[in-house]
Amino acid sequence: MTARPVPLCGAIDLGGTKIEARLFGPGMETLELRRRPTPISDFDSFVAGLSEQISWLMDSAGNPGLPVGIGIPGLIDKATGECFASNVPVSGRRLGAALAEVFGRDFPIANDCMALALSETNGGAGDGFEQVIGLVLGTGVGAGLCFNGRIPERLSGLVLEIGHVGMPARVLEKYGLPLWPCGCGNTGCMERYMAGSGFERLSEFLIGTRLDGRETVSRATTGDADAQLIYDAWIDLAAECLLTLQLTLDADCIVLGGGASQIPGLLERLDTALASRQLGTLKPPALRIAQHGDSSGARGMGLMALKSVR
């Protein structure tokens, strides 16, 4: 009988809809996986749900000192430990301190997009590139950055909050789209048009029927004119996001993660749309799909947790 690999580390990937816990083995392969709905009513319920997942990892590993990294969809002020997020109830609260009260030890906590970038630059789709952006297209939209395989120091813990940059007026005007309000308190944020619910929001506005991304793409490939309009609009919006990242950071690779990254033929559509927007003879960045799929963010936090104990 083959012995089970010894668990090496654990990781939590937090989202607006689920708390995912993964236990990793020596080769950073997933040994165990458990997902639970994210409690979003208040901070205490959120911490309780998160703590339950961390305890499950430790129990599954048989190691109360298991290195565990936690990726959150938001910001962590490195000076105060206070968090800010629009999809989970942690804004203005010190999540790290709350978990330390429960477990009596600290856990590395970082933005989930930074974790994706770290993962994909170390044994993933970003291997061989010097500057890699990890762009998550999921419940929200955000990005992380790695230089030569490492996460750079940031002044205030700020990451590439591209989801809360305003969508350019030129593309909104093209489709007659309004400035939709965002959970961050502003209007017209890229996240409102490109996140997982973006397809539904676009379809309801453009054709009066609410379609999700899967149904939109499926109908578009069969020649449905309404679905093609929605998909074309979403591609244009996403290309503006990619262009903004290129013009501000000039990375040589952008790795796409999150649910929307799994759309068939997405890279080809985005490559074409981004190339049409280039300034002069600028070379667009290479576009890639996350090699480690929906486990990549957790994998990055696992790598971070291992580094914290070495």
Secondary structure, 3 states (H helix, E strand, C coil): CCCCCCCCEEEEEECCCEEEEEEECCCCCEEEEEEEECCCCCHHHHHHHHHHHHHHHHHHHCCCCCCEEEEECCEECCCCCCEECCCCCCECCCHHHHHHHHHCCCCCEEEHHHHHHHHHHCCCCCCCCCEEEEEEECCCEEEEEEECCECCCCCCCCCECHHHCECCHHHHHHHCCCCCECCCCCECEHHHHHCCCHHHHHHHHHHCCCCCHHHHHHHHHCCCHHHHHHHHHHHHHHHHHHHHHHHHHCCCEEEEECHHHHCCCHHHHHHHHHHCCCCCCCCCCEEEECCCHHHHHHHHHHHHHHHHCC
